[in-house]
Amino acid sequence: MAPPVAVSPLIKTARWSALIAGIIYGKKRYDTLKPIAAEERKIEEEEKKVREEQERIAKQLAEASEESILK
């Protein structure tokens, strides 16, 4: 293998700058999306409760109609 080549200080600086900029952007983006996701989870939880209640009622009605058919 060939010996390693010295990397230009300009390239090193550009790489580190891009890394730091990416970390800062990611943190800002995460802070922006976190409350939105929390609200979506809250809404989904409420919808799940309603859906489960509707399924429970439908199951009770199905059982009641089966009992009335069997009588």
Beta strands, then each sheet from edge to edge (+ up, - down):
end
